[in-house]
Amino acid sequence: MDALIIAAGYGTRLREISQSKPLTPIAGVPLLERGVRQARAAGVERVVVVTGHQAVEVEKFLPALSDRVGIPVVSERVLHWSTPNGHSVVAGAAKIEGDYLLLMADHVFEPGILERLARQGTKSRGVTLAIDRRIDNPLIDPADATWVKTDADGRIEAIGKAIPEYDAVDCGAFLATPELAQAIRAAIAGGAAGSLSEGMQRLADAGRAATMDIGDAWWIDVDDPRAHAQAEAALG
C-alpha cells in the first residue's frame, strides 16, 4: 500500500517557528519525517508527498528521508498551492494505484492508529476516516477543526468546519480508494472550490464514507505555536 501526504500549504500560523510547516521539527524530528515514519510503521511501502509552498526545499529533503526510512518517498508538485487541499489529493492520487493512506503533514498520531486504519478497507467503503468522538479533547482547536456528524452505523452524514451538528472530529487520516479523488473532481466540476471535505461530503451523500473511532488514542494537529508546544511536551 502507498501513502499520500499533503504538504503543500503555507502554514501561516507556524511561521514564527518555521518557514516551512512540513519541515518544522518536533522534538528534533521534522513533521514530514514523522508522517513518513508513521506510514512506514503502518505497512506502507511507498509515500507520495504533494508539495507546493517552498516546494524546492521540501523536495530536496526527500531523498535522504527515503534512505533513512528505507522506502521510496517521491514528490508531486501542485503549481497553485493556495488552492483548497482537495486539489493536492487529486494531484497525488494520480500517482497511486489502488487504496492508500491519506495523511496531512502536520498531524501526529499515537502508534497503532494508522495500522488499524490501513486494515479498514471493504468494498462497501469509498473512504474511511479516523475520527475522535472526544469533541471536548483539549488538544483540539475548535476554531480550526473539521467536524463530523455520523449516523447509527458510524457512516458520515455531514463533514465540514461549520456544520451545525456534529458528534466527532476529523483526525486528518483516511484510508482512501480511487473514489475519493473522483468525488473531489466531481465536486469541482459542479462548481465547488475543491476542498477535501467537499469530496468527502459527496461520498457521504452516496453512503460511501465510513469512519474508524480512535477511542482514547492520542493525536494532534500541529497547526500553531500552542499545538507545537503540546507536541514537543508529549514527544520530547
NULOMAR-474396 format. One record per residue: x, z, y of N, C-alpha, C, O in turn; residue number from 1; residue in one letter. Coordinates in steps of 0.02 Angstrom, whole numbers, plus 50000, padded with zeros to 5 digits. Example, Ala and Ser with C-alpha at 12.3 -4.5 7.8 and 13.67 -1.06 7.14 Angstrom:
// residues 2
50660/50390/49716/50615/50390/49775/50660/50390/49835/50712/50423/49834/1/a
50642/50354/49888/50684/50357/49947/50645/50394/50002/50670/50402/50057/2/s
END
This chain:
// residues 236
50042/50000/49940/50000/50000/50000/50043/50000/50062/50096/50031/50064/1/m
50020/49965/50114/50053/49965/50179/50021/50017/50225/49967/50042/50212/2/d
50056/50031/50279/50027/50070/50334/50034/50031/50398/50081/49992/50407/3/a
49988/50041/50443/49989/50011/50510/49990/50067/50561/49944/50109/50562/4/l
50041/50070/50602/50047/50122/50653/50042/50090/50722/50080/50045/50739/5/i
49994/50115/50761/49983/50089/50829/50029/50126/50877/50024/50187/50885/6/i
50074/50089/50909/50124/50119/50954/50133/50077/51016/50189/50068/51041/7/a
50077/50050/51042/50081/50002/51097/50064/50030/51166/50079/49998/51216/8/a
50033/50089/51169/50006/50113/51232/50058/50140/51281/50117/50147/51265/9/g
50034/50155/51340/50077/50177/51395/50098/50250/51389/50153/50268/51408/10/y
50054/50292/51364/50070/50363/51357/50075/50398/51424/50124/50434/51437/11/g
50026/50388/51467/50028/50414/51535/50040/50488/51539/50082/50511/51578/12/t
50006/50527/51498/50008/50600/51505/50071/50632/51476/50083/50692/51484/13/r
50112/50591/51442/50175/50618/51416/50235/50594/51457/50292/50607/51438/14/l
50223/50559/51512/50277/50528/51549/50327/50579/51577/50386/50563/51584/15/r
50305/50639/51592/50351/50689/51618/50400/50714/51565/50450/50746/51581/16/e
50385/50700/51502/50428/50721/51447/50470/50663/51422/50529/50672/51407/17/i
50440/50604/51417/50474/50546/51387/50446/50482/51416/50387/50478/51432/18/s
50489/50432/51423/50467/50367/51447/50434/50325/51393/50401/50275/51408/19/q
50442/50345/51331/50411/50309/51275/50376/50359/51230/50409/50399/51197/20/s
50310/50357/51228/50274/50405/51185/50295/50401/51112/50307/50453/51082/21/k
50300/50341/51081/50319/50339/51010/50387/50370/50996/50400/50395/50941/22/p
50432/50368/51045/50499/50394/51035/50508/50465/51061/50563/50492/51061/23/l
50453/50496/51082/50456/50566/51105/50473/50612/51047/50438/50610/50996/24/t
50524/50653/51053/50542/50697/50996/50498/50758/50992/50478/50788/51042/25/p
50483/50777/50931/50451/50840/50914/50498/50877/50867/50511/50855/50811/26/i
50525/50933/50891/50575/50970/50852/50631/50924/50831/50656/50928/50775/27/a
50652/50879/50876/50709/50836/50865/50695/50772/50828/50740/50731/50818/28/g
50633/50760/50806/50615/50700/50769/50564/50660/50809/50510/50686/50824/29/v
50578/50596/50825/50530/50556/50864/50463/50551/50829/50458/50548/50768/30/p
50410/50550/50869/50343/50545/50842/50335/50487/50794/50306/50494/50740/31/l
50362/50429/50812/50355/50371/50769/50389/50382/50702/50362/50363/50650/32/l
50447/50413/50702/50480/50428/50639/50439/50476/50596/50434/50468/50536/33/e
50409/50526/50628/50366/50571/50590/50308/50532/50558/50291/50544/50501/34/r
50279/50486/50596/50224/50447/50568/50245/50405/50508/50209/50401/50459/35/g
50303/50373/50513/50328/50332/50457/50342/50376/50397/50326/50358/50340/36/v
50373/50434/50409/50388/50479/50353/50325/50506/50321/50322/50513/50260/37/r
50274/50520/50361/50210/50543/50333/50180/50488/50289/50155/50502/50235/38/q
50183/50426/50313/50156/50370/50274/50194/50362/50209/50165/50351/50156/39/a
50260/50366/50213/50302/50359/50153/50284/50413/50102/50281/50399/50042/40/r
50274/50474/50125/50257/50529/50080/50189/50518/50047/50177/50545/49993/41/a
50146/50480/50079/50080/50465/50051/50081/50406/50003/50029/50387/49976/42/a
50140/50378/49991/50146/50323/49944/50151/50254/49974/50152/50204/49938/43/g
50153/50250/50040/50159/50185/50074/50226/50153/50059/50277/50188/50057/44/v
50226/50088/50049/50287/50052/50032/50312/50007/50088/50368/49980/50083/45/e
50273/49998/50141/50295/49959/50199/50253/49981/50258/50194/49996/50251/46/r
50284/49982/50317/50249/50002/50378/50254/49946/50429/50308/49920/50442/47/v
50197/49929/50458/50195/49882/50515/50182/49923/50578/50132/49959/50582/48/v
50225/49919/50627/50218/49955/50690/50198/49905/50744/50234/49857/50757/49/v
50141/49917/50776/50120/49874/50831/50149/49901/50896/50135/49958/50915/50/v
50189/49861/50929/50223/49881/50990/50192/49846/51050/50157/49795/51043/51/t
50205/49873/51109/50179/49845/51171/50219/49870/51230/50268/49838/51250/52/g
50198/49927/51258/50236/49956/51312/50305/49976/51287/50312/50008/51235/53/h
50357/49957/51325/50426/49969/51306/50440/49946/51234/50473/49981/51195/54/q
50414/49887/51218/50420/49860/51151/50492/49852/51129/50509/49867/51071/55/a
50535/49830/51173/50605/49817/51154/50638/49881/51129/50672/49881/51078/56/v
50628/49936/51166/50659/50000/51147/50632/50024/51079/50671/50047/51037/57/e
50567/50018/51069/50537/50040/51005/50561/49996/50948/50578/50021/50894/58/v
50563/49930/50960/50584/49885/50907/50657/49894/50888/50675/49886/50830/59/e
50699/49911/50936/50770/49925/50921/50778/49986/50876/50827/49993/50840/60/k
50730/50031/50880/50732/50094/50842/50716/50083/50768/50735/50123/50726/61/f
50680/50029/50752/50652/50021/50686/50701/50007/50630/50693/50035/50576/62/l
50753/49965/50639/50798/49952/50582/50832/50014/50554/50834/50024/50494/63/p
50857/50057/50598/50890/50118/50575/50838/50165/50543/50853/50199/50495/64/a
50778/50166/50572/50725/50207/50542/50709/50182/50472/50700/50223/50426/65/l
50704/50117/50463/50691/50089/50397/50744/50111/50347/50729/50128/50290/66/s
50807/50109/50369/50862/50131/50325/50854/50205/50306/50867/50224/50248/67/d
50835/50246/50355/50830/50318/50341/50774/50334/50292/50782/50377/50248/68/r
50717/50300/50299/50660/50318/50256/50658/50278/50191/50623/50297/50144/69/v
50696/50223/50188/50701/50186/50126/50646/50136/50112/50638/50115/50054/70/g
50607/50118/50162/50556/50066/50154/50558/50020/50214/50583/50040/50267/71/i
50533/49958/50208/50532/49913/50265/50487/49940/50321/50431/49963/50309/72/p
50513/49937/50382/50474/49955/50441/50480/49896/50489/50534/49885/50518/73/v
50427/49858/50498/50429/49796/50537/50383/49802/50597/50339/49846/50599/74/v
50392/49759/50645/50353/49763/50707/50310/49702/50717/50325/49647/50692/75/s
50256/49712/50753/50212/49658/50777/50194/49676/50849/50165/49729/50862/76/e
50211/49632/50896/50203/49648/50967/50138/49620/50994/50120/49563/50980/77/r
50102/49661/51033/50045/49636/51071/50069/49622/51143/50100/49665/51174/78/v
50054/49564/51168/50078/49545/51235/50043/49585/51289/50074/49604/51339/79/l
49980/49597/51280/49941/49633/51331/49928/49704/51304/49873/49718/51279/80/h
49978/49747/51310/49974/49813/51280/49923/49858/51314/49905/49910/51286/81/w
49899/49840/51373/49850/49882/51407/49778/49869/51383/49732/49903/51404/82/s
49769/49821/51338/49703/49809/51310/49684/49865/51262/49728/49901/51239/83/t
49619/49874/51247/49598/49928/51202/49632/49924/51134/49655/49871/51113/84/p
49635/49982/51101/49676/49988/51041/49653/49946/50982/49691/49934/50935/85/n
49591/49922/50984/49568/49878/50930/49608/49813/50927/49616/49784/50873/86/g
49633/49790/50984/49674/49730/50985/49738/49741/50947/49763/49695/50913/87/h
49765/49801/50951/49825/49817/50912/49810/49817/50837/49850/49794/50797/88/s
49752/49843/50819/49733/49843/50748/49727/49772/50722/49752/49756/50668/89/v
49695/49729/50760/49687/49659/50739/49755/49626/50731/49767/49590/50682/90/v
49800/49637/50779/49867/49606/50776/49906/49630/50715/49935/49590/50679/91/a
49906/49695/50704/49944/49722/50648/49914/49705/50580/49950/49690/50533/92/g
49847/49707/50576/49813/49693/50512/49825/49622/50489/49822/49607/50430/93/a
49839/49576/50536/49853/49507/50518/49916/49501/50476/49927/49450/50442/94/a
49958/49552/50477/50021/49552/50439/50015/49589/50373/50065/49598/50338/95/k
49954/49611/50356/49944/49653/50297/49892/49622/50251/49841/49596/50275/96/i
49904/49624/50186/49855/49602/50137/49825/49664/50104/49861/49710/50084/97/e
49760/49665/50099/49727/49720/50064/49716/49781/50108/49717/49776/50169/98/g
49706/49837/50076/49692/49900/50111/49756/49929/50139/49811/49913/50116/99/d
49749/49973/50189/49808/50002/50221/49789/50067/50255/49731/50077/50275/100/y
49837/50111/50262/49828/50170/50304/49839/50150/50376/49888/50117/50393/101/l
49793/50170/50419/49798/50157/50491/49809/50223/50526/49770/50269/50519/102/l
49864/50226/50565/49883/50288/50599/49898/50275/50672/49916/50219/50691/103/l
49889/50326/50713/49910/50324/50782/49980/50355/50787/49993/50406/50754/104/m
50024/50327/50826/50093/50350/50829/50100/50422/50854/50150/50454/50841/105/a
50049/50447/50890/50055/50513/50921/50018/50567/50882/50008/50622/50908/106/d
49998/50553/50821/49963/50603/50780/50009/50628/50725/50045/50589/50692/107/h
50008/50693/50714/50049/50726/50663/50003/50764/50616/49955/50796/50638/108/v
50017/50759/50551/49973/50787/50500/50009/50833/50452/50067/50821/50435/109/f
49975/50885/50431/50000/50927/50377/50007/50885/50314/49966/50842/50300/110/e
50061/50897/50275/50068/50860/50211/50006/50868/50168/49977/50922/50163/111/p
49986/50813/50138/49928/50814/50094/49869/50776/50123/49830/50747/50084/112/g
49860/50775/50188/49803/50741/50218/49806/50666/50203/49757/50637/50179/113/i
49862/50635/50217/49866/50563/50207/49868/50544/50134/49842/50491/50115/114/l
49898/50586/50092/49897/50573/50020/49825/50571/49994/49808/50526/49956/115/e
49784/50619/50016/49713/50619/49996/49677/50557/50023/49638/50526/49988/116/r
49690/50541/50086/49656/50485/50118/49672/50420/50081/49628/50378/50073/117/l
49733/50411/50060/49754/50349/50027/49717/50338/49961/49716/50282/49936/118/a
49687/50391/49933/49652/50385/49869/49576/50379/49877/49540/50381/49828/119/r
49552/50370/49938/49480/50371/49950/49445/50304/49943/49384/50301/49947/120/q
49482/50251/49931/49451/50185/49932/49403/50173/49874/49418/50188/49817/121/g
49345/50145/49891/49297/50120/49842/49266/50057/49870/49272/50044/49930/122/t
49232/50019/49828/49202/49958/49851/49144/49970/49899/49122/49923/49933/123/k
49119/50031/49901/49062/50046/49945/49084/50062/50017/49042/50077/50059/124/s
49149/50060/50030/49175/50079/50095/49215/50022/50127/49257/49991/50095/125/r
49201/50009/50190/49243/49963/50228/49299/49999/50263/49350/49970/50280/126/g
49289/50064/50275/49340/50107/50306/49323/50179/50290/49265/50197/50283/127/v
49375/50220/50285/49365/50293/50277/49406/50327/50331/49466/50315/50338/128/t
49373/50370/50369/49405/50405/50425/49415/50478/50407/49369/50511/50382/129/l
49475/50504/50419/49487/50576/50412/49455/50612/50471/49467/50594/50529/130/a
49413/50662/50457/49379/50698/50510/49391/50773/50504/49406/50799/50450/131/i
49385/50807/50559/49390/50879/50563/49322/50905/50587/49300/50888/50642/132/d
49289/50946/50547/49224/50973/50566/49230/51035/50610/49179/51062/50632/133/r
49291/51058/50622/49301/51115/50667/49302/51089/50739/49356/51082/50769/134/r
49244/51075/50765/49241/51044/50832/49264/51091/50887/49274/51070/50944/135/i
49272/51155/50871/49299/51203/50919/49373/51218/50904/49399/51267/50930/136/d
49405/51177/50864/49476/51186/50849/49516/51187/50914/49511/51140/50953/137/n
49554/51241/50928/49589/51246/50992/49643/51193/51002/49667/51184/51059/138/p
49663/51158/50949/49713/51105/50956/49682/51040/50981/49718/50993/50999/139/l
49616/51036/50983/49582/50976/51005/49573/50977/51081/49554/51029/51109/140/i
49586/50922/51113/49572/50913/51184/49503/50881/51191/49496/50821/51181/141/d
49451/50920/51210/49383/50892/51212/49377/50833/51260/49335/50789/51250/142/p
49417/50832/51312/49412/50778/51361/49439/50712/51335/49423/50659/51362/143/a
49479/50714/51281/49510/50653/51256/49488/50638/51184/49505/50584/51159/144/d
49453/50682/51152/49436/50674/51081/49386/50616/51071/49346/50600/51114/145/a
49391/50586/51012/49340/50539/50989/49295/50576/50940/49319/50600/50888/146/t
49232/50581/50956/49185/50621/50917/49149/50579/50865/49144/50518/50872/147/w
49124/50613/50813/49092/50578/50758/49028/50614/50739/49026/50676/50735/148/v
48975/50576/50728/48911/50601/50702/48903/50573/50632/48904/50512/50622/149/k
48895/50618/50583/48888/50596/50514/48817/50609/50487/48780/50649/50514/150/t
48801/50573/50433/48736/50584/50401/48745/50633/50342/48799/50661/50333/151/d
48692/50643/50304/48694/50692/50250/48744/50675/50195/48766/50719/50158/152/a
48762/50611/50190/48810/50589/50139/48881/50584/50166/48926/50562/50131/153/d
48891/50605/50229/48958/50602/50258/48976/50534/50286/49033/50523/50305/154/g
48929/50488/50288/48941/50423/50319/48935/50429/50395/48899/50472/50421/155/r
48971/50386/50430/48970/50388/50503/48906/50356/50529/48889/50300/50511/156/i
48871/50392/50573/48814/50365/50609/48835/50341/50678/48813/50288/50701/157/e
48877/50380/50711/48899/50362/50779/48970/50387/50789/48991/50438/50760/158/a
49008/50350/50830/49077/50369/50845/49094/50347/50916/49075/50292/50937/159/i
49129/50390/50953/49148/50372/51021/49166/50434/51061/49156/50491/51038/160/g
49193/50424/51120/49214/50479/51162/49155/50511/51200/49161/50567/51225/161/k
49099/50476/51204/49044/50501/51245/48978/50500/51209/48925/50495/51241/162/a
48978/50505/51143/48914/50507/51107/48880/50574/51119/48914/50625/51126/163/i
48813/50575/51123/48779/50637/51143/48778/50692/51090/48776/50751/51107/164/p
48779/50673/51026/48778/50722/50972/48835/50706/50924/48850/50648/50909/165/e
48867/50759/50900/48922/50750/50852/48930/50813/50810/48909/50867/50830/166/y
48962/50804/50752/48975/50861/50708/49046/50861/50681/49062/50899/50636/167/d
49088/50817/50708/49158/50813/50685/49198/50776/50738/49171/50747/50785/168/a
49264/50779/50730/49309/50744/50774/49352/50697/50732/49372/50713/50677/169/v
49366/50639/50759/49409/50588/50730/49481/50614/50730/49507/50631/50784/170/d
49514/50616/50672/49583/50641/50667/49635/50587/50680/49695/50602/50682/171/c
49614/50524/50688/49663/50471/50702/49698/50445/50640/49754/50419/50646/172/g
49668/50452/50581/49696/50425/50519/49640/50392/50480/49587/50422/50471/173/a
49651/50331/50457/49600/50291/50425/49628/50259/50362/49687/50241/50359/174/f
49587/50252/50311/49602/50206/50257/49559/50144/50270/49498/50145/50262/175/l
49592/50091/50291/49557/50031/50314/49559/49976/50262/49608/49969/50225/176/a
49506/49937/50260/49505/49875/50222/49506/49818/50273/49500/49830/50333/177/t
49512/49756/50250/49509/49700/50298/49445/49697/50338/49443/49664/50390/178/p
49393/49732/50316/49330/49733/50354/49338/49763/50423/49301/49746/50469/179/e
49386/49809/50432/49392/49841/50497/49414/49792/50551/49382/49789/50604/180/l
49466/49753/50538/49487/49704/50588/49433/49651/50599/49423/49628/50655/181/a
49398/49633/50546/49343/49585/50553/49289/49613/50599/49261/49577/50640/182/q
49274/49678/50592/49222/49709/50633/49244/49713/50706/49204/49703/50751/183/a
49308/49726/50718/49333/49728/50787/49329/49659/50818/49309/49652/50876/184/i
49349/49608/50781/49345/49540/50807/49273/49521/50822/49259/49488/50872/185/r
49227/49541/50779/49156/49527/50791/49130/49563/50853/49091/49535/50891/186/a
49153/49624/50863/49133/49661/50923/49157/49626/50986/49121/49621/51035/187/a
49220/49603/50984/49248/49567/51042/49209/49503/51055/49194/49486/51112/188/i
49194/49467/51001/49156/49405/51008/49087/49417/51038/49058/49374/51070/189/a
49061/49478/51026/48995/49496/51053/48998/49524/51124/48947/49545/51151/190/g
49058/49525/51154/49064/49546/51223/49094/49615/51232/49102/49637/51289/191/g
49112/49650/51178/49143/49716/51184/49215/49710/51207/49246/49656/51202/192/a
49242/49765/51232/49310/49765/51258/49361/49761/51202/49417/49736/51212/193/a
49344/49787/51143/49390/49782/51087/49422/49847/51067/49479/49847/51043/194/g
49387/49903/51075/49414/49967/51053/49406/49973/50978/49362/49942/50947/195/s
49447/50015/50948/49441/50031/50877/49373/50062/50863/49342/50046/50812/196/l
49349/50106/50907/49284/50138/50897/49227/50087/50895/49178/50097/50859/197/s
49233/50033/50934/49180/49982/50933/49177/49948/50865/49123/49934/50839/198/e
49235/49934/50836/49236/49906/50769/49209/49955/50718/49172/49937/50672/199/g
49229/50019/50725/49204/50070/50680/49128/50077/50683/49096/50086/50632/200/m
49101/50072/50744/49028/50078/50751/48992/50021/50716/48939/50031/50687/201/q
49021/49961/50718/48990/49905/50683/48989/49918/50608/48939/49904/50574/202/r
49043/49945/50581/49044/49961/50510/48995/50018/50495/48963/50018/50442/203/l
48991/50067/50540/48943/50121/50531/48872/50095/50529/48832/50116/50487/204/a
48856/50049/50574/48788/50021/50575/48772/49983/50511/48713/49977/50492/205/d
48823/49958/50477/48814/49923/50414/48818/49969/50353/48814/49946/50296/206/a
48827/50035/50365/48832/50083/50311/48899/50079/50274/48903/50099/50216/207/g
48950/50054/50308/49015/50043/50275/49070/50089/50300/49128/50080/50282/208/r
49053/50139/50340/49103/50184/50369/49095/50254/50340/49048/50290/50356/209/a
49141/50273/50296/49140/50338/50263/49189/50386/50297/49228/50367/50340/210/a
49186/50450/50276/49232/50500/50304/49264/50540/50249/49240/50542/50192/211/t
49319/50573/50266/49352/50622/50223/49364/50684/50265/49402/50683/50313/212/m
49332/50738/50246/49338/50802/50282/49406/50834/50264/49420/50844/50205/213/d
49447/50849/50315/49513/50878/50301/49510/50953/50290/49561/50984/50275/214/i
49451/50984/50295/49444/51055/50283/49482/51096/50335/49474/51086/50395/215/g
49523/51142/50311/49560/51186/50357/49632/51163/50368/49674/51202/50391/216/d
49647/51100/50351/49715/51074/50358/49733/51066/50432/49689/51059/50475/217/a
49798/51066/50446/49824/51063/50515/49840/50991/50534/49866/50952/50495/218/w
49824/50975/50597/49843/50910/50626/49842/50918/50702/49814/50966/50728/219/w
49873/50871/50737/49873/50874/50810/49884/50804/50838/49921/50764/50811/220/i
49851/50791/50894/49861/50730/50934/49908/50749/50991/49887/50786/51036/221/d
49970/50725/50990/50019/50743/51040/50012/50695/51099/50047/50645/51104/222/v
49966/50712/51144/49948/50666/51197/49967/50691/51267/49962/50653/51315/223/d
49987/50755/51273/50004/50781/51338/50055/50839/51329/50067/50859/51273/224/d
50083/50865/51384/50133/50918/51377/50109/50980/51339/50147/51011/51302/225/p
50045/50998/51349/50018/51056/51313/50021/51044/51237/50044/51087/51200/226/r
49996/50986/51215/49997/50971/51144/50069/50964/51118/50083/50983/51061/227/a
50113/50938/51159/50183/50932/51139/50212/51001/51126/50248/51011/51076/228/h
50198/51049/51170/50223/51117/51160/50194/51148/51097/50228/51184/51061/229/a
50130/51135/51084/50098/51163/51024/50130/51133/50961/50141/51169/50912/230/q
50144/51068/50962/50175/51036/50905/50246/51062/50894/50267/51073/50837/231/a
50282/51071/50949/50351/51098/50943/50349/51168/50912/50391/51184/50870/232/e
50302/51209/50933/50297/51277/50907/50281/51277/50832/50306/51318/50795/233/a
50239/51229/50811/50218/51227/50741/50271/51196/50696/50278/51215/50638/234/a
50309/51149/50723/50356/51110/50681/50429/51127/50693/50473/51104/50656/235/l
50443/51166/50745/50512/51181/50762/50547/51228/50713/50605/51244/50722/236/g
END
